[in-house]
């Protein structure tokens, strides 16, 4: 399984092959995801669970000019 990222995309590629005397099975999976603009490819993490679930985490970039506004109680 390969996990590759570029500026705005994250690509996942996996291959699985099984051979026996009577048959052969080959599976291939390709998927490409668009990342939010400004995402740092170096911050992306991926993991594969024992159940075969792939999790890809990409922290969202901070929104410029965003600030917290306190809520006053009256």
C-alpha positions in Angstrom: 0.0 0.0 0.0 1.3 3.4 -0.9 0.2 6.8 0.4 1.4 9.8 -1.6 0.6 13.5 -1.3 1.3 16.5 -3.4 0.3 20.2 -3.0 -3.5 19.7 -3.2 -4.1 15.9 -3.5 -3.6 12.8 -1.4 -3.4 9.5 -3.3 -3.8 6.0 -1.9 -2.8 3.0 -4.0 -3.0 -0.6 -2.8 -2.5 -4.0 -4.5 -3.3 -7.5 -3.2 -2.6 -10.7 -5.1 -3.4 -14.3 -4.1 -2.3 -17.4 -6.1 -3.2 -21.0 -5.7 -3.0 -24.1 -7.9 -6.5 -23.5 -9.4 -6.9 -19.8 -9.4 -5.4 -16.4 -9.0 -7.0 -13.2 -7.6 -5.6 -9.7 -8.1 -7.1 -6.6 -6.5 -6.0 -3.0 -7.0 -7.4 0.1 -5.4 -6.6 3.7 -6.4 -8.2 6.7 -4.7 -7.3 10.4 -4.9 -8.6 13.1 -2.4 -8.5 16.8 -2.7 -6.9 18.5 0.3 -7.9 22.0 1.6 -5.8 24.8 0.2 -2.8 25.5 2.5 -2.6 22.0 3.9 1.0 21.0 4.7 1.7 17.6 3.1 4.3 16.9 5.8 1.6 17.0 8.5 -0.5 14.2 6.9 -0.7 10.9 8.8 -2.2 7.7 7.7 -2.7 4.3 9.5 -4.2 1.0 8.6 -6.1 -0.9 11.3 -6.1 -4.6 11.9 -9.6 -4.7 10.3 -8.3 -3.1 7.1 -9.7 0.4 7.7 -7.4 3.1 6.3 -7.5 6.4 8.3 -5.9 9.5 6.8 -5.5 12.6 9.0 -4.7 16.0 7.6 -4.9 19.0 10.0 -6.8 21.9 8.5 -4.8 25.1 8.0 -5.5 28.0 10.3 -8.0 30.5 8.8 -6.3 33.9 8.4 -7.8 36.6 10.4 -9.9 34.2 12.6 -10.3 35.2 16.2 -12.4 34.1 19.1 -15.1 36.4 20.2 -16.1 36.0 23.9 -19.8 35.8 24.6 -21.0 38.0 27.5 -23.8 36.9 29.8 -26.3 39.5 30.8 
